[in-house]
Amino acid sequence: MSLRPSLAARRPADRKRRRIGLRLLLRLAVAGSLALALLLLPAGCSIRVQPPLGLMDPATVYVLDHGHTSSLLLPGEGEAMVRFAYADYAYFALGQQGAWGSLRALFWPTQGALGRREHPGLRDEAEVRQRFAATTEAIHPIAVERGEAVRLRERLDAIFTENIASVVERPIYDLHVVHHPRSYSYLHNSNVKVACWLRMLSCRTFGFTISADWRIVRD
């Protein structure tokens, strides 16, 4: 009789451990499947962008290719331009870039982040290229309607202001970073987000890529 209470007491704990073990196995299976999918993706896949035609009041925006990630430079007030970037908040803002942080940012929906930095005195493409030469692999100028570029900047500024309580300065990226309401995931990463922003500027986009492999279609 002395054994029965101890066995009964152990059963809930054993069931809990089994549930935790099953959840862990499921997560590992999902992660393994996604990792395999990443390996099988075509290496040459790119994001093609077709700029809008027939512009009435053109302004130039710039897609900044940082290698594996992208950001977008929009016209600001006067001669300033404003750079915006999207990423995982823990990885991007808090610097949680160990193996587990990287895996979590890649395979599970996580808190999104919006990075912002105003750059005064950028008057033309030459100055843009000089300013970002050290942090980019390629810079892609795209002509869009000025009014649409202003509305997108105001929309992103509003998101930044609404989430200012979460702001973190990240000098390594030259950005201030806040929460973004859209969750970050592999299927909604920085490159996908920049493509989404370009569609708000009446650009057409085609394709998907892990790295920032952009092709601007002029015809």
Backbone as a chain_set.jsonl record, in Angstrom:
{"seq": "MSLRPSLAARRPADRKRRRIGLRLLLRLAVAGSLALALLLLPAGCSIRVQPPLGLMDPATVYVLDHGHTSSLLLPGEGEAMVRFAYADYAYFALGQQGAWGSLRALFWPTQGALGRREHPGLRDEAEVRQRFAATTEAIHPIAVERGEAVRLRERLDAIFTENIASVVERPIYDLHVVHHPRSYSYLHNSNVKVACWLRMLSCRTFGFTISADWRIVRD", "coords": {"N": [[0.816, -1.215, 0.0], [2.028, 1.173, 0.52], [3.322, 1.883, -1.778], [1.459, 2.73, -3.651], [0.458, 5.479, -3.381], [2.788, 6.932, -4.083], [3.226, 6.104, -6.711], [0.894, 7.023, -7.905], [1.26, 9.714, -7.518], [3.353, 10.167, -9.166], [2.355, 9.838, -11.72], [0.932, 12.154, -12.932], [3.15, 13.867, -13.254], [4.737, 12.329, -14.956], [3.087, 12.249, -17.22], [3.086, 14.957, -17.878], [5.784, 15.344, -18.533], [5.911, 13.703, -20.783], [4.186, 15.067, -22.52], [5.599, 17.467, -22.846], [7.883, 16.434, -24.053], [6.783, 15.437, -26.448], [5.89, 17.823, -27.638], [8.348, 19.074, -28.024], [9.555, 17.287, -29.829], [7.812, 17.619, -31.965], [8.282, 20.304, -32.625], [10.965, 20.152, -33.38], [10.697, 18.493, -35.593], [9.216, 20.118, -37.307], [11.041, 22.232, -37.592], [13.143, 20.84, -38.806], [11.932, 20.104, -41.218], [11.449, 22.604, -42.387], [14.068, 23.512, -42.576], [15.056, 21.712, -44.447], [13.478, 22.471, -46.605], [14.536, 25.016, -47.052], [17.081, 24.376, -47.949], [16.464, 23.229, -50.343], [15.522, 25.243, -51.901], [15.719, 27.173, -54.91], [18.899, 28.421, -55.767], [19.307, 30.595, -57.412], [17.074, 32.204, -57.273], [15.282, 35.272, -57.37], [14.101, 38.577, -56.487], [12.147, 40.331, -58.596], [11.539, 43.578, -59.737], [9.213, 45.726, -61.099], [9.066, 48.969, -61.97], [6.616, 51.66, -61.647], [4.885, 53.168, -64.466], [4.49, 56.161, -66.505], [4.712, 58.445, -64.767], [3.626, 61.279, -62.933], [4.612, 63.096, -61.062], [7.552, 62.479, -60.303], [9.593, 60.76, -57.89], [12.549, 59.548, -56.324], [13.13, 56.437, -54.829], [15.106, 54.157, -52.839], [16.201, 50.882, -52.884], [18.043, 49.204, -50.571], [20.478, 46.873, -50.602], [21.701, 44.72, -48.341], [23.058, 42.36, -48.386], [22.052, 39.731, -47.07], [19.766, 40.844, -46.158], [17.385, 43.573, -46.546], [16.685, 47.099, -46.907], [14.709, 50.126, -47.089], [14.886, 53.269, -48.602], [13.357, 56.308, -48.3], [11.951, 59.415, -49.564], [12.292, 62.222, -47.421], [11.557, 65.074, -45.346], [12.322, 68.172, -46.911], [15.688, 68.106, -47.901], [16.226, 65.709, -46.792], [16.365, 62.118, -46.323], [14.674, 59.087, -45.4], [15.368, 56.097, -43.846], [14.044, 52.84, -43.709], [13.629, 49.695, -42.104], [12.855, 46.216, -41.702], [12.483, 43.527, -39.387], [13.212, 40.736, -37.125], [12.4, 41.35, -33.774], [13.698, 40.54, -31.323], [16.089, 39.496, -32.286], [17.104, 41.594, -33.897], [16.793, 44.049, -32.489], [17.34, 43.507, -29.769], [19.617, 42.021, -29.843], [19.739, 39.252, -29.593], [21.259, 36.883, -30.797], [22.224, 34.311, -30.76], [22.452, 30.699, -31.292], [19.904, 29.573, -30.665], [18.267, 31.874, -30.693], [18.539, 32.675, -33.355], [17.464, 30.444, -34.683], [14.838, 30.482, -33.723], [13.942, 32.947, -34.744], [13.953, 32.319, -37.4], [12.216, 30.139, -37.839], [9.805, 30.313, -36.377], [6.886, 32.356, -35.981], [7.55, 35.559, -34.793], [8.007, 38.48, -32.668], [7.725, 41.287, -34.646], [9.875, 43.887, -35.997], [10.458, 47.361, -36.537], [12.752, 49.356, -38.052], [14.204, 52.636, -38.077], [15.722, 55.555, -39.475], [16.622, 58.88, -39.932], [18.17, 60.619, -42.581], [19.774, 63.407, -43.208], [20.521, 65.74, -45.876], [20.844, 64.217, -48.216], [20.924, 64.519, -51.43], [20.999, 63.476, -53.997], [21.53, 60.575, -56.154], [24.274, 59.976, -56.156], [25.17, 60.915, -53.666], [23.68, 59.272, -51.989], [24.765, 56.758, -52.614], [27.376, 57.135, -51.752], [26.965, 57.533, -49.004], [25.99, 55.039, -48.123], [27.784, 53.141, -48.943], [29.509, 51.508, -47.436], [27.899, 49.709, -46.119], [26.293, 48.273, -47.81], [25.668, 45.922, -50.457], [24.577, 46.368, -52.892], [22.786, 49.027, -54.499], [19.628, 50.109, -55.398], [18.058, 52.362, -57.323], [14.725, 53.565, -57.711], [12.141, 54.969, -59.546], [9.195, 56.516, -58.511], [5.779, 57.615, -57.841], [5.729, 60.725, -56.246], [3.808, 61.5, -54.318], [2.81, 59.009, -53.414], [5.103, 57.933, -52.267], [5.48, 59.721, -50.147], [3.15, 59.232, -48.674], [3.581, 56.557, -47.907], [5.89, 56.844, -46.324], [4.799, 58.446, -44.255], [2.951, 56.651, -43.227], [4.627, 54.6, -42.223], [6.083, 56.117, -40.423], [4.022, 56.675, -38.628], [3.512, 54.113, -37.545], [5.956, 53.727, -36.274], [5.904, 55.818, -34.355], [3.649, 55.084, -32.836], [4.626, 52.873, -31.521], [6.683, 53.699, -29.916], [7.366, 53.315, -27.274], [8.751, 50.951, -27.148], [11.247, 51.445, -28.138], [14.604, 50.95, -29.185], [17.957, 51.845, -29.482], [20.16, 51.006, -32.042], [23.239, 51.183, -32.777], [24.933, 49.601, -34.341], [23.472, 48.959, -36.581], [22.791, 51.433, -37.347], [20.24, 52.486, -36.691], [17.087, 53.268, -35.12], [14.956, 51.154, -33.335], [11.734, 49.734, -33.149], [8.767, 47.953, -31.966], [6.951, 46.164, -34.471], [3.663, 45.794, -35.768], [3.137, 43.507, -37.323], [3.904, 40.088, -37.311], [7.166, 38.624, -37.465], [8.619, 36.282, -39.716], [10.08, 33.491, -41.5], [8.772, 33.427, -43.958], [7.928, 35.967, -44.061], [9.983, 38.046, -44.15], [12.677, 40.507, -44.065], [13.193, 41.101, -46.775], [10.847, 40.321, -48.07], [9.148, 42.126, -46.859], [10.113, 44.632, -47.753], [9.541, 44.319, -50.459], [6.76, 44.306, -50.27], [6.343, 46.952, -49.381], [7.198, 48.272, -51.698], [5.203, 47.527, -53.473], [3.165, 49.084, -52.453], [3.909, 51.414, -53.548], [3.094, 51.296, -56.102], [4.684, 49.618, -57.604], [5.394, 46.56, -59.331], [6.022, 43.291, -58.181], [7.896, 40.255, -58.372], [8.556, 36.906, -57.507], [10.669, 35.403, -54.904], [13.068, 35.48, -52.292], [15.718, 34.308, -50.123], [18.047, 35.726, -49.64], [19.032, 39.162, -50.34], [18.432, 39.544, -53.252], [17.978, 41.43, -55.77], [16.323, 42.447, -58.769], [15.841, 44.916, -61.057], [13.374, 45.617, -63.3], [13.274, 47.3, -66.2], [11.873, 47.493, -68.583]], "CA": [[0.0, 0.0, 0.0], [2.877, 2.357, 0.606], [3.798, 2.253, -3.1], [0.406, 3.278, -4.502], [0.44, 6.95, -3.433], [3.933, 7.471, -4.803], [2.995, 5.882, -8.134], [-0.161, 7.949, -8.338], [1.815, 11.071, -7.544], [4.281, 10.311, -10.291], [1.684, 9.769, -13.018], [0.772, 13.469, -13.572], [4.455, 14.391, -13.667], [5.165, 11.577, -16.138], [2.291, 12.699, -18.365], [3.553, 16.289, -18.236], [7.061, 15.201, -19.228], [5.647, 13.154, -22.114], [3.629, 16.135, -23.345], [6.702, 18.376, -23.195], [8.725, 15.734, -25.01], [6.099, 15.39, -27.744], [5.923, 19.162, -28.224], [9.713, 19.316, -28.481], [9.768, 16.498, -31.034], [7.051, 18.243, -33.043], [8.991, 21.514, -33.036], [12.168, 19.742, -34.088], [10.278, 17.98, -36.895], [8.869, 21.272, -38.132], [12.28, 22.939, -37.909], [13.879, 20.047, -39.776], [11.254, 20.194, -42.513], [11.705, 23.921, -42.95], [15.479, 23.579, -42.957], [15.189, 20.989, -45.712], [12.885, 23.316, -47.649], [15.491, 26.08, -47.35], [18.181, 23.824, -48.735], [15.979, 22.857, -51.66], [15.132, 26.426, -52.662], [16.672, 27.504, -55.985], [19.889, 29.411, -55.337], [19.271, 31.76, -58.262], [15.809, 32.905, -57.166], [15.464, 36.686, -57.088], [12.905, 39.416, -56.49], [12.151, 41.258, -59.714], [10.7, 44.749, -59.477], [8.869, 46.533, -62.266], [8.617, 50.285, -61.496], [5.425, 52.196, -62.328], [5.103, 53.977, -65.668], [3.648, 57.33, -66.644], [4.729, 59.203, -63.514], [3.29, 62.698, -63.051], [5.521, 63.84, -60.169], [8.432, 61.389, -59.874], [10.583, 60.846, -56.816], [13.365, 58.328, -56.312], [13.35, 55.67, -53.605], [16.27, 53.292, -53.013], [16.289, 49.597, -52.19], [19.415, 48.978, -50.118], [20.789, 45.448, -50.488], [22.749, 44.547, -47.336], [23.579, 41.002, -48.467], [20.929, 38.828, -46.832], [18.606, 41.64, -45.779], [17.16, 44.783, -47.333], [15.957, 48.214, -46.306], [14.172, 51.033, -48.096], [15.158, 54.685, -48.363], [12.243, 57.094, -48.821], [12.124, 60.86, -49.421], [11.816, 62.839, -46.19], [11.306, 66.504, -45.454], [13.447, 68.919, -47.465], [16.694, 67.285, -48.574], [16.467, 64.5, -45.998], [15.727, 60.859, -46.692], [14.422, 58.275, -44.215], [15.575, 54.669, -44.1], [13.214, 51.931, -42.93], [13.981, 48.282, -42.202], [11.961, 45.312, -40.98], [13.243, 42.354, -38.927], [12.79, 40.131, -35.859], [12.747, 42.313, -32.729], [14.687, 39.997, -30.386], [17.366, 39.353, -33.002], [17.53, 42.86, -34.481], [16.841, 45.138, -31.514], [17.898, 43.09, -28.484], [20.9, 41.357, -30.054], [19.687, 37.834, -29.228], [21.682, 36.298, -32.063], [22.803, 32.996, -30.575], [21.876, 29.647, -32.13], [18.469, 29.447, -30.432], [17.61, 33.089, -31.164], [18.513, 32.645, -34.819], [16.52, 29.402, -35.091], [13.49, 30.958, -33.409], [13.599, 34.004, -35.697], [13.828, 31.745, -38.734], [11.205, 29.1, -37.999], [8.546, 30.58, -35.694], [6.474, 33.765, -35.994], [8.067, 36.263, -33.62], [7.703, 39.908, -32.655], [8.352, 42.04, -35.719], [10.557, 45.128, -35.63], [10.602, 48.393, -37.554], [13.9, 50.233, -37.838], [14.061, 53.927, -38.75], [16.774, 56.544, -39.292], [16.571, 59.99, -40.878], [19.483, 60.974, -43.127], [19.703, 64.717, -43.86], [21.549, 66.116, -46.839], [21.001, 63.294, -49.341], [20.243, 65.247, -52.497], [20.967, 62.752, -55.266], [21.968, 59.184, -56.087], [25.693, 59.905, -55.827], [25.309, 61.069, -52.219], [23.137, 58.055, -51.384], [25.747, 55.68, -52.775], [28.525, 57.437, -50.882], [26.58, 57.364, -47.604], [25.721, 53.645, -47.762], [28.739, 52.253, -49.626], [30.146, 50.554, -46.521], [26.929, 48.788, -45.508], [25.457, 47.65, -48.833], [26.28, 45.231, -51.589], [24.02, 46.988, -54.094], [21.78, 50.055, -54.256], [18.754, 50.122, -56.559], [17.135, 53.49, -57.385], [13.453, 53.278, -58.386], [11.304, 56.155, -59.663], [7.795, 56.29, -58.15], [5.056, 58.858, -57.633], [6.144, 61.383, -55.013], [2.725, 61.451, -53.336], [2.745, 57.67, -52.831], [6.276, 57.787, -51.398], [5.215, 60.503, -48.938], [2.133, 58.526, -47.88], [4.202, 55.374, -47.292], [6.732, 57.309, -45.21], [3.927, 58.87, -43.156], [2.383, 55.437, -42.631], [5.672, 53.949, -41.429], [6.348, 57.017, -39.289], [2.941, 56.502, -37.658], [3.779, 52.846, -36.846], [7.105, 53.957, -35.393], [5.47, 56.656, -33.236], [2.717, 54.311, -32.007], [5.36, 51.843, -30.772], [7.907, 54.335, -29.429], [7.707, 52.801, -25.937], [9.647, 49.794, -27.289], [12.393, 51.846, -28.953], [15.973, 50.59, -28.819], [18.919, 52.345, -30.463], [21.118, 49.984, -32.454], [24.283, 51.833, -33.591], [25.532, 48.663, -35.293], [22.676, 49.045, -37.796], [22.489, 52.851, -37.56], [18.781, 52.552, -36.684], [16.268, 53.115, -33.929], [14.105, 49.999, -33.619], [10.538, 49.578, -32.313], [7.897, 46.852, -32.366], [6.079, 46.278, -35.638], [2.481, 44.974, -35.469], [3.126, 42.261, -38.087], [4.894, 39.123, -36.838], [8.266, 38.268, -38.352], [8.825, 34.858, -39.961], [10.861, 33.227, -42.705], [7.957, 33.78, -45.112], [7.649, 37.413, -44.008], [11.249, 38.583, -43.659], [12.949, 41.889, -44.471], [13.089, 41.238, -48.219], [9.428, 40.256, -48.396], [8.525, 43.371, -46.402], [10.479, 45.703, -48.679], [8.734, 44.105, -51.666], [5.406, 44.763, -49.919], [6.368, 48.424, -49.407], [7.299, 48.704, -53.093], [3.877, 47.393, -54.083], [2.401, 50.261, -52.032], [4.363, 52.501, -54.413], [2.622, 50.92, -57.44], [5.604, 48.718, -58.29], [5.015, 45.147, -59.395], [7.131, 42.454, -57.747], [7.769, 38.849, -58.733], [9.59, 36.045, -56.946], [10.965, 35.403, -53.471], [14.454, 35.056, -52.053], [16.234, 34.413, -48.763], [18.983, 36.847, -49.65], [18.522, 40.376, -50.982], [18.82, 39.441, -54.656], [16.995, 42.272, -56.442], [16.48, 42.735, -60.183], [14.911, 45.964, -61.459], [12.958, 45.42, -64.693], [12.996, 48.633, -66.717], [11.02, 47.445, -69.786]], "C": [[0.849, 1.265, 0.0], [3.359, 2.811, -0.767], [2.74, 2.986, -3.917], [0.369, 4.8, -4.515], [1.607, 7.527, -4.235], [3.784, 7.266, -6.303], [1.948, 6.837, -8.672], [0.367, 9.364, -8.436], [2.724, 11.279, -8.731], [3.578, 10.381, -11.636], [1.454, 11.135, -13.655], [2.095, 14.06, -14.061], [4.968, 13.668, -14.905], [4.401, 12.023, -17.372], [2.753, 14.072, -18.833], [4.862, 16.213, -19.0], [6.859, 14.655, -20.642], [5.092, 14.224, -23.055], [4.712, 17.106, -23.784], [7.609, 17.741, -24.242], [8.101, 15.67, -26.392], [6.104, 16.745, -28.429], [7.307, 19.475, -28.771], [10.001, 18.553, -29.768], [9.041, 17.106, -32.226], [7.759, 19.489, -33.56], [10.25, 21.17, -33.825], [11.833, 19.215, -35.483], [9.931, 19.122, -37.838], [10.125, 22.018, -38.554], [13.087, 22.179, -38.953], [13.271, 20.118, -41.162], [11.52, 21.532, -43.182], [13.154, 24.077, -43.375], [15.719, 22.86, -44.277], [14.622, 21.806, -46.865], [13.835, 24.445, -48.038], [16.606, 25.569, -48.249], [17.763, 23.521, -50.164], [15.545, 24.049, -52.496], [16.165, 26.734, -53.744], [17.615, 28.62, -55.555], [19.784, 30.698, -56.15], [17.994, 32.569, -58.176], [16.047, 34.358, -56.776], [14.105, 37.364, -57.009], [13.044, 40.407, -57.635], [11.141, 42.364, -59.455], [10.473, 45.497, -60.783], [8.329, 47.872, -61.777], [7.371, 50.75, -62.238], [5.806, 53.068, -63.511], [4.205, 55.212, -65.634], [3.572, 58.194, -65.398], [4.461, 60.683, -63.777], [4.254, 63.571, -62.239], [6.503, 62.83, -59.573], [9.337, 61.76, -58.7], [11.333, 59.521, -56.792], [13.429, 57.736, -54.915], [14.487, 54.696, -53.889], [16.093, 52.01, -52.197], [17.75, 49.366, -51.859], [19.601, 47.485, -49.854], [21.966, 45.298, -49.535], [23.345, 43.134, -47.352], [22.461, 40.003, -48.325], [19.657, 39.585, -46.491], [18.528, 42.899, -46.643], [16.533, 45.858, -46.467], [15.561, 49.166, -47.42], [14.4, 52.472, -47.667], [14.09, 55.5, -49.077], [12.532, 58.588, -48.687], [11.537, 61.364, -48.105], [11.492, 64.302, -46.414], [12.547, 67.222, -46.006], [14.396, 68.014, -48.23], [17.038, 66.025, -47.784], [15.833, 63.287, -46.667], [15.621, 60.022, -45.423], [14.539, 56.807, -44.589], [14.703, 53.858, -43.153], [13.67, 50.498, -43.17], [13.019, 47.48, -41.348], [12.743, 44.058, -40.594], [12.549, 41.726, -37.729], [13.289, 41.012, -34.714], [13.83, 41.784, -31.789], [16.065, 39.916, -31.038], [17.945, 40.715, -33.364], [17.745, 43.936, -33.427], [17.56, 44.751, -30.235], [19.207, 42.324, -28.625], [20.926, 39.907, -29.647], [19.975, 37.016, -30.484], [22.447, 34.998, -31.895], [22.085, 31.972, -31.436], [20.367, 29.553, -31.942], [17.724, 30.68, -30.925], [17.494, 33.108, -32.675], [17.503, 31.628, -35.324], [15.089, 29.854, -34.872], [13.047, 32.017, -34.418], [13.333, 33.441, -37.08], [12.58, 30.887, -38.884], [9.887, 29.354, -37.29], [8.178, 32.049, -35.839], [6.882, 34.446, -34.689], [7.69, 37.741, -33.72], [8.46, 40.631, -33.766], [8.964, 43.334, -35.216], [10.594, 46.071, -36.824], [11.778, 49.278, -37.173], [13.75, 51.51, -38.644], [15.289, 54.796, -38.461], [16.627, 57.622, -40.369], [17.986, 60.374, -41.275], [19.367, 62.323, -43.838], [20.79, 64.873, -44.914], [21.801, 65.126, -47.947], [20.211, 63.866, -50.523], [20.143, 64.476, -53.802], [21.535, 61.343, -55.069], [23.433, 59.058, -55.693], [25.91, 60.011, -54.318], [24.752, 59.862, -51.47], [24.165, 56.936, -51.46], [26.972, 55.916, -51.886], [28.184, 57.159, -49.422], [26.484, 55.89, -47.211], [26.689, 52.655, -48.403], [29.284, 51.169, -48.705], [29.189, 49.491, -45.999], [26.04, 48.083, -46.523], [26.289, 46.914, -49.861], [25.777, 45.78, -52.912], [22.962, 48.001, -53.668], [20.962, 50.205, -55.534], [17.822, 51.332, -56.506], [15.885, 53.124, -58.193], [12.619, 54.556, -58.385], [9.845, 55.783, -59.402], [7.095, 57.648, -58.063], [5.419, 59.452, -56.267], [5.051, 61.287, -53.927], [2.618, 60.098, -52.656], [3.926, 57.429, -51.888], [6.073, 58.532, -50.086], [4.196, 59.782, -48.058], [2.71, 57.288, -47.207], [5.088, 55.8, -46.125], [5.879, 57.727, -44.017], [3.299, 57.669, -42.457], [3.403, 54.729, -41.742], [6.067, 54.812, -40.233], [5.285, 56.848, -38.21], [3.12, 55.202, -36.867], [4.912, 53.03, -35.849], [6.683, 54.753, -34.159], [4.554, 55.894, -32.292], [3.439, 53.306, -31.118], [6.634, 52.396, -30.137], [8.309, 53.839, -28.046], [8.689, 51.631, -26.012], [10.962, 50.149, -27.977], [13.719, 51.431, -28.332], [16.888, 51.171, -29.899], [19.949, 51.262, -30.748], [22.169, 50.629, -33.363], [24.898, 50.907, -34.629], [24.788, 48.671, -36.623], [22.366, 50.492, -38.179], [20.976, 53.069, -37.645], [18.259, 52.644, -35.259], [15.203, 52.072, -34.252], [12.95, 49.947, -32.629], [9.79, 48.317, -32.748], [7.164, 47.194, -33.663], [4.877, 45.362, -35.406], [2.414, 43.656, -36.226], [4.245, 41.349, -37.607], [5.936, 38.845, -37.916], [8.31, 36.75, -38.511], [9.67, 34.709, -41.222], [10.1, 33.653, -43.96], [7.545, 35.245, -45.104], [8.877, 38.099, -43.412], [11.478, 39.99, -44.22], [12.783, 42.089, -45.972], [11.635, 41.213, -48.68], [8.734, 41.56, -48.001], [8.866, 44.534, -47.329], [9.704, 45.557, -49.987], [7.295, 44.563, -51.444], [5.336, 46.29, -49.961], [6.437, 48.939, -50.843], [5.955, 48.575, -53.809], [2.962, 48.541, -53.662], [2.789, 51.492, -52.841], [4.051, 52.207, -55.881], [3.66, 50.171, -58.257], [4.969, 47.327, -58.362], [6.232, 44.321, -58.99], [6.825, 40.999, -58.068], [8.896, 38.077, -58.059], [9.78, 36.238, -55.458], [12.398, 34.926, -53.292], [14.81, 35.167, -50.585], [17.156, 35.616, -48.67], [18.385, 38.008, -50.426], [18.978, 40.418, -52.431], [17.756, 40.151, -55.497], [17.345, 42.452, -57.914], [15.42, 43.76, -60.564], [14.641, 45.817, -62.957], [12.528, 46.773, -65.243], [12.046, 48.637, -67.91], [9.591, 47.118, -69.401]], "O": [[0.411, 2.311, -0.478], [3.759, 3.962, -0.935], [3.084, 3.783, -4.79], [0.255, 5.378, -5.596], [1.436, 8.494, -4.978], [4.161, 8.134, -7.089], [2.098, 7.391, -9.761], [-0.025, 10.125, -9.321], [2.864, 12.388, -9.246], [4.13, 10.92, -12.595], [1.755, 11.287, -14.839], [2.162, 14.669, -15.129], [5.556, 14.283, -15.795], [4.982, 12.162, -18.448], [2.811, 14.334, -20.034], [5.049, 16.917, -19.992], [7.533, 15.076, -21.582], [5.466, 14.291, -24.226], [4.751, 17.524, -24.942], [8.048, 18.396, -25.187], [8.794, 15.828, -27.397], [6.295, 16.832, -29.642], [7.44, 20.065, -29.843], [10.612, 19.091, -30.691], [9.556, 17.119, -33.345], [7.836, 19.714, -34.768], [10.563, 21.822, -34.822], [12.574, 19.449, -36.438], [10.297, 19.107, -39.013], [10.272, 22.394, -39.717], [13.648, 22.777, -39.871], [13.986, 20.185, -42.162], [11.782, 21.599, -44.383], [13.447, 24.692, -44.4], [16.482, 23.328, -45.122], [15.191, 21.84, -47.957], [13.933, 24.797, -49.214], [17.022, 26.246, -49.189], [18.582, 23.547, -51.083], [15.231, 23.892, -53.676], [17.363, 26.573, -53.515], [17.175, 29.646, -55.036], [20.124, 31.773, -55.656], [17.831, 33.532, -58.926], [16.912, 34.648, -55.949], [13.089, 36.797, -57.412], [13.959, 41.23, -57.64], [10.023, 42.108, -59.006], [11.421, 45.854, -61.482], [7.232, 47.915, -61.22], [7.1, 50.282, -63.344], [6.898, 53.634, -63.561], [3.276, 55.294, -64.83], [2.488, 58.63, -65.011], [4.999, 61.266, -64.718], [4.655, 64.648, -62.681], [6.303, 62.371, -58.448], [9.773, 62.901, -58.55], [10.797, 58.491, -57.199], [13.739, 58.427, -53.945], [14.802, 54.435, -55.05], [15.866, 52.05, -50.988], [18.6, 49.333, -52.749], [18.949, 46.914, -48.98], [23.088, 45.688, -49.857], [24.06, 42.757, -46.424], [21.963, 39.476, -49.32], [18.57, 39.009, -46.535], [19.464, 43.242, -47.365], [15.929, 45.573, -45.433], [16.017, 49.033, -48.555], [14.142, 52.845, -46.522], [13.929, 55.404, -50.293], [13.277, 58.993, -47.795], [10.431, 60.984, -47.72], [11.19, 64.72, -47.532], [13.675, 66.918, -45.617], [13.975, 67.25, -49.098], [18.028, 65.355, -48.076], [14.901, 63.406, -47.462], [16.387, 60.22, -44.48], [13.895, 56.336, -45.526], [14.626, 54.143, -41.958], [14.047, 50.128, -44.282], [12.439, 47.995, -40.392], [13.568, 43.576, -41.37], [11.445, 42.123, -37.357], [14.463, 41.38, -34.681], [14.783, 42.501, -31.488], [17.078, 40.231, -30.414], [19.134, 40.963, -33.163], [18.747, 44.651, -33.455], [18.304, 45.552, -29.669], [19.844, 42.009, -27.62], [21.996, 39.361, -29.379], [19.062, 36.523, -31.146], [23.225, 34.613, -32.768], [21.207, 32.327, -32.223], [19.622, 29.463, -32.918], [16.653, 30.551, -31.518], [16.465, 33.512, -33.218], [16.768, 31.897, -36.275], [14.225, 29.643, -35.724], [11.911, 31.99, -34.892], [12.569, 34.021, -37.851], [11.946, 30.901, -39.939], [8.912, 28.66, -37.578], [9.06, 32.907, -35.822], [6.581, 33.948, -33.604], [7.131, 38.189, -34.721], [9.689, 40.591, -33.818], [8.615, 43.82, -34.141], [10.742, 45.643, -37.968], [11.794, 49.876, -36.097], [13.232, 51.487, -39.76], [15.828, 54.779, -37.354], [16.52, 57.319, -41.558], [18.884, 60.45, -40.437], [18.899, 62.369, -44.975], [21.836, 64.227, -44.854], [22.859, 65.168, -48.575], [18.992, 63.716, -50.602], [19.291, 64.785, -54.635], [21.959, 60.972, -53.975], [23.8, 58.13, -54.971], [26.731, 59.289, -53.753], [25.29, 59.471, -50.434], [24.406, 56.244, -50.471], [27.53, 54.967, -51.333], [29.005, 56.617, -48.683], [26.852, 55.523, -46.095], [26.431, 51.452, -48.401], [29.499, 50.037, -49.139], [29.636, 48.466, -45.483], [25.12, 47.363, -46.135], [27.452, 47.238, -50.102], [26.456, 45.677, -53.934], [22.327, 47.857, -52.623], [21.515, 50.402, -56.616], [16.877, 51.333, -55.717], [15.975, 52.46, -59.225], [12.414, 55.16, -57.332], [9.323, 54.845, -60.003], [7.73, 58.695, -58.193], [5.412, 58.749, -55.257], [5.349, 61.024, -52.762], [2.363, 60.03, -51.453], [3.773, 56.8, -50.841], [6.451, 58.034, -49.025], [4.356, 59.726, -46.839], [2.371, 56.993, -46.061], [5.045, 55.189, -45.057], [6.21, 57.393, -42.879], [3.134, 57.671, -41.237], [3.076, 54.307, -40.633], [6.35, 54.292, -39.154], [5.596, 56.873, -37.019], [2.905, 55.183, -35.655], [4.84, 52.55, -34.718], [7.059, 54.405, -33.04], [4.666, 56.038, -31.074], [2.918, 52.925, -30.069], [7.563, 51.64, -29.851], [9.48, 53.934, -27.678], [9.388, 51.351, -25.038], [11.717, 49.255, -28.362], [13.926, 51.545, -27.124], [16.626, 51.008, -31.09], [20.533, 50.678, -29.834], [22.013, 50.624, -34.584], [25.339, 51.365, -35.683], [25.383, 48.423, -37.672], [21.75, 50.746, -39.214], [20.489, 53.747, -38.55], [18.892, 52.168, -34.317], [14.612, 52.105, -35.332], [13.148, 50.096, -31.423], [10.127, 47.695, -33.755], [6.808, 48.345, -33.916], [5.049, 44.255, -34.895], [1.69, 42.755, -35.803], [5.397, 41.771, -37.504], [5.636, 38.833, -39.109], [8.066, 36.016, -37.553], [9.938, 35.686, -41.921], [10.69, 34.173, -44.907], [6.886, 35.713, -46.033], [8.821, 38.658, -42.317], [10.564, 40.589, -44.788], [12.287, 43.13, -46.405], [11.237, 41.977, -49.559], [7.849, 42.042, -48.708], [7.992, 45.338, -47.655], [9.261, 46.552, -50.561], [6.683, 45.146, -52.339], [4.39, 46.858, -50.508], [5.8, 49.94, -51.169], [5.608, 49.408, -54.646], [2.079, 48.936, -54.423], [2.08, 52.498, -52.824], [4.655, 52.785, -56.784], [3.539, 50.092, -59.479], [4.115, 46.976, -57.548], [7.35, 44.619, -59.409], [5.674, 40.564, -58.044], [10.042, 38.524, -58.037], [9.16, 37.098, -54.833], [12.882, 34.078, -54.042], [14.273, 36.016, -49.875], [17.06, 36.42, -47.743], [17.359, 37.86, -51.089], [19.819, 41.239, -52.795], [16.757, 39.546, -55.886], [18.515, 42.592, -58.269], [14.226, 43.501, -60.411], [15.558, 45.885, -63.775], [11.526, 47.333, -64.799], [11.465, 49.676, -68.224], [8.722, 47.032, -70.269]]}, "num_chains": 1, "name": "protein.A"}
